[in-house]
């Protein structure tokens, strides 16, 4: 391996921490670290999951800010974009510097689709969808993911031969994943496009988890950068996220790469099982927290949709 490539991750961390330290000291933001320590603590776990599972750091950040602290869903999304632009970019640089394999052909087209879909989704949807709906979409998608993995993790972990897919089909599938995922779930919650790519790789391509997870990490990293840049360009980035970002950024810069390292070296079943249980917990928490707004009809509808989604996932993964 070329020395520059091997040492690039160390160079990146040095530059990031130097810039972060200058920002904290020169800007007089030391008090921000103390007042926002809970999100830094939460993201120490979230960043590990971001690098070791097909779920962004916003998977923890979004429910903590929106479902626990009662912040608007737009703030949870913007924080996800901002924090993943450090954590998952850091994990992506680690993946590249260590030569960890990704599904390059599908990833390239998914990135192109995300470059088109994410800005469009932010412009058309943005903060227009009611927060309750956004939380419901988030909870249903992640709840379905949790059930699928609790039922199928053993089968997913077995070695398998990757399905050969024609290049033309890979191109259109990648574009569709990036465009649809970016314009819908990512533009609403700040996460999720990585999960869609991961599901396609595991269910359709029968790709190994050690390839599927790093591929999803890279897509989420680039989508976060695109989303953050778009929000800044439109002047719609929630200014309240910066205190959370300053506190959590130094944690995720190493937490996500550590998760990526764990996946490349060790078993990944425990991490995925743990995050699957968290997915089901946040779904139950959403129903309990919003039971007055949902009513029994809404709770029944959400539970029914979750069961249908889970059944569909399990049927496809045969």
C-alpha positions in Angstrom: 0.0 0.0 0.0 1.3 3.5 -0.9 2.6 5.3 2.3 0.5 8.4 1.6 -2.7 6.4 1.4 -1.8 4.4 4.5 -1.1 7.5 6.5 -3.9 9.7 5.1 -6.3 8.8 7.8 -3.8 10.0 10.5 -3.2 13.2 8.6 -7.0 13.8 8.4 -7.5 13.3 12.1 -4.6 15.6 13.0 -6.0 18.4 10.8 -9.5 17.9 12.1 -8.6 18.0 15.8 -6.3 21.0 15.2 -9.1 22.9 13.5 -11.6 21.8 16.1 -9.3 23.0 19.0 -8.7 26.3 17.3 -12.5 26.8 16.9 -13.2 26.0 20.5 -10.5 28.1 22.0 -10.5 31.1 19.6 -14.3 31.2 19.5 -14.8 30.9 23.2 -17.0 27.8 22.9 -15.7 25.9 25.9 -19.0 26.3 27.7 -20.7 24.7 24.7 -18.9 21.5 25.5 -20.3 21.4 29.0 -23.8 22.3 28.1 -24.1 19.7 25.3 -22.3 16.8 26.9 -25.4 14.5 26.7 -25.4 14.5 22.9 -21.7 13.8 22.9 -22.3 10.8 25.2 -25.1 9.5 23.0 -23.0 10.0 19.8 -20.1 8.0 21.3 -22.5 5.0 20.8 -24.1 6.4 17.7 -20.8 6.9 15.9 -19.7 3.3 16.6 -23.0 2.0 15.1 -22.5 4.4 12.1 -19.2 2.7 11.2 -20.1 -0.9 12.1 -23.7 -1.1 10.9 -25.6 0.1 7.8 -27.1 2.9 9.8 -25.8 6.5 10.1 -24.9 8.3 13.3 -28.2 10.2 12.9 -29.9 6.9 13.8 -29.0 7.7 17.4 -28.9 11.5 17.0 -32.4 11.9 15.4 -34.4 10.0 18.1 -32.3 11.6 21.0 -33.0 15.1 19.7 -36.5 14.7 18.3 -38.1 11.9 20.3 -36.4 12.4 23.6 -35.7 16.1 23.7 -38.7 17.2 21.7 -36.7 19.2 19.0 -38.2 19.7 15.5 -37.6 16.9 13.0 -35.7 19.4 10.8 -33.2 20.0 13.5 -32.7 16.2 13.9 -32.1 15.9 10.2 -29.7 18.8 10.0 -27.7 17.5 13.0 -27.5 14.1 11.3 -26.1 15.7 8.1 -23.6 17.8 10.1 -22.3 15.1 12.4 -22.2 12.4 9.7 -20.2 14.8 7.6 -17.5 14.3 10.2 -18.0 10.8 11.6 -19.0 8.9 8.4 -16.6 10.9 6.2 -13.9 9.9 8.8 -15.0 6.3 8.6 -15.0 6.5 4.7 -11.4 7.8 4.7 -10.4 5.0 7.0 -12.1 2.4 4.7 -10.2 3.9 1.7 -6.9 4.1 3.5 -7.1 0.5 4.7 -8.2 -0.8 1.3 -11.4 -2.3 2.7 -13.5 -3.6 -0.1 -16.7 -1.8 -1.2 -19.2 -2.5 -4.0 -17.8 0.2 -6.3 -20.0 -0.2 -9.3 -23.3 0.1 -7.4 -21.9 2.8 -5.1 -20.8 5.1 -7.9 -24.3 5.2 -9.5 -25.9 5.5 -6.1 -23.7 8.5 -5.3 -24.8 10.1 -8.6 -28.5 9.5 -7.8 -28.0 11.0 -4.4 -26.4 14.1 -5.8 -29.6 14.7 -7.8 -32.2 13.4 -5.3 -31.0 14.8 -2.0 -31.1 18.5 -3.0 -34.4 18.0 -4.8 -35.9 16.4 -1.7 -34.7 19.2 0.6 -36.1 21.8 -1.7 -39.5 20.1 -2.3 -40.0 18.5 1.1 -37.6 20.2 3.5 -39.5 21.2 6.7 -42.9 20.9 5.0 -43.9 17.5 6.2 -45.4 17.4 9.8 -42.9 16.3 12.4 -45.2 13.5 13.5 -45.2 12.0 10.0 -41.4 12.2 9.8 -41.0 10.5 13.1 -43.4 7.8 12.0 -41.5 7.2 8.7 -38.3 7.0 10.7 -39.7 4.6 13.3 -41.3 2.3 10.7 -38.2 2.0 8.5 -35.9 1.3 11.4 -38.4 -1.0 13.1 -38.6 -3.1 10.0 -34.9 -3.2 9.8 -34.7 -4.4 13.3 -37.2 -7.2 12.9 -35.5 -8.4 9.7 -32.1 -8.7 11.3 -33.4 -10.4 14.5 -35.0 -13.0 12.3 -32.4 -13.4 9.6 -29.0 -12.4 11.1 -27.8 -16.0 11.1 -28.5 -16.5 7.4 -27.1 -13.1 6.5 -23.8 -13.9 8.3 -23.2 -17.1 6.4 -20.7 -17.0 3.6 -22.4 -16.8 0.2 -21.6 -16.3 -3.4 -22.5 -12.8 -4.6 -25.1 -12.8 -7.4 -23.8 -11.6 -10.8 -25.9 -8.7 -12.0 -25.6 -7.1 -15.5 -23.8 -3.8 -15.4 -26.8 -2.0 -17.0 -29.1 -3.2 -14.2 -26.5 -2.2 -11.6 -26.4 1.3 -13.1 -30.1 1.8 -13.0 -30.5 0.2 -9.5 -27.8 2.5 -8.2 -29.3 5.6 -9.7 -32.7 4.6 -8.3 -31.4 3.9 -4.8 -29.5 7.2 -4.6 -32.3 9.3 -6.1 -35.3 7.8 -4.2 -33.4 7.4 -1.0 -31.9 10.9 -1.2 -35.1 12.7 -2.2 -37.3 11.0 0.5 -36.0 9.4 3.7 -32.6 11.2 3.7 -34.0 14.6 3.0 -36.6 14.1 5.8 -34.6 12.4 8.5 -30.9 12.8 7.5 -30.3 9.1 7.4 -31.7 6.0 5.8 -30.3 6.0 2.3 -27.4 3.8 3.6 -30.0 1.3 4.8 -31.7 1.1 1.5 -28.4 0.4 -0.3 -27.4 -2.2 2.3 -30.8 -4.0 1.9 -30.3 -4.2 -1.9 -26.8 -5.5 -1.5 -27.7 -8.1 1.1 -31.1 -9.2 -0.2 -30.7 -8.9 -4.0 -26.9 -9.1 -4.6 -26.3 -11.5 -1.6 -23.2 -9.5 -0.8 -21.2 -10.3 2.3 -21.8 -8.0 5.2 -18.2 -7.0 5.3 -18.7 -5.5 1.8 -22.3 -4.2 2.2 -21.7 -2.3 5.4 -18.6 -0.2 4.2 -20.4 0.5 1.0 -23.4 1.9 2.8 -21.1 3.9 5.1 -19.5 5.7 2.1 -22.9 6.5 0.5 -24.2 7.9 3.8 -21.1 10.0 4.2 -21.4 11.6 0.8 -25.1 12.1 1.1 -24.6 13.9 4.4 -22.1 16.3 2.8 -24.5 16.9 -0.1 -27.3 17.6 2.4 -25.3 19.8 4.6 -24.0 21.9 1.6 -27.6 22.2 0.2 -29.0 23.4 3.6 -26.2 25.9 4.0 -26.6 27.1 0.4 -30.3 27.7 0.9 -29.7 29.3 4.3 -32.0 26.8 6.0 -29.6 25.0 8.3 -30.8 25.1 11.9 -28.3 27.3 13.8 -29.0 25.4 17.0 -27.2 22.3 15.8 -23.7 23.9 16.1 -23.5 23.5 19.9 -24.4 19.9 19.6 -22.0 19.5 16.7 -19.0 21.1 18.6 -19.5 18.7 21.5 -20.1 15.5 19.4 -17.7 16.0 16.5 -14.5 15.0 18.2 -16.2 11.8 19.5 -17.6 10.7 16.1 -14.3 11.5 14.3 -12.8 8.4 15.9 -15.9 6.5 16.9 -17.2 5.8 13.3 -13.8 4.6 12.0 -13.4 2.4 15.1 -16.8 0.8 14.1 -15.5 0.3 10.6 -12.4 -1.4 11.9 -14.4 -3.7 14.1 -16.5 -4.8 11.0 -13.3 -5.5 9.0 -11.6 -7.5 11.7 -14.2 -9.1 13.9 -17.7 -10.5 13.9 -20.4 -7.9 13.2 -23.4 -9.9 14.4 -23.4 -8.5 17.9 -23.4 -4.9 16.8 -26.2 -5.5 14.3 -28.3 -7.4 16.9 -27.8 -4.6 19.4 -28.8 -1.8 17.0 -31.8 -3.9 15.8 -33.0 -4.0 19.4 -32.5 -0.3 19.6 -34.6 0.1 16.4 -37.5 -1.8 18.0 -37.1 0.2 21.2 -37.4 3.5 19.4 -40.5 2.3 17.5 -42.1 1.4 20.8 -41.0 4.7 22.3 -42.5 6.6 19.4 -45.9 4.8 19.9 -45.9 5.5 23.6 -44.7 9.1 23.3 -47.2 10.0 20.5 -50.1 7.8 21.6 -52.3 10.8 22.2 -51.6 12.3 18.8 -51.9 8.9 17.1 -54.8 7.5 18.9 -55.6 3.8 18.9 -56.3 3.8 15.2 -52.9 5.4 14.4 -51.1 2.9 16.7 -52.9 0.0 15.1 -52.1 1.3 11.6 -48.4 1.8 12.4 -48.1 -1.6 13.9 -49.9 -3.2 10.9 -47.6 -1.4 8.5 -44.5 -2.6 10.5 -45.7 -6.2 10.3 -46.4 -6.0 6.6 -43.0 -4.4 5.9 -41.2 -7.1 8.0 -43.1 -9.9 6.3 -42.2 -8.5 2.9 -38.5 -8.2 3.9 -38.4 -11.8 5.2 -40.3 -13.1 2.1 -37.8 -11.4 -0.3 -34.8 -12.7 1.7 -35.3 -16.4 1.1 
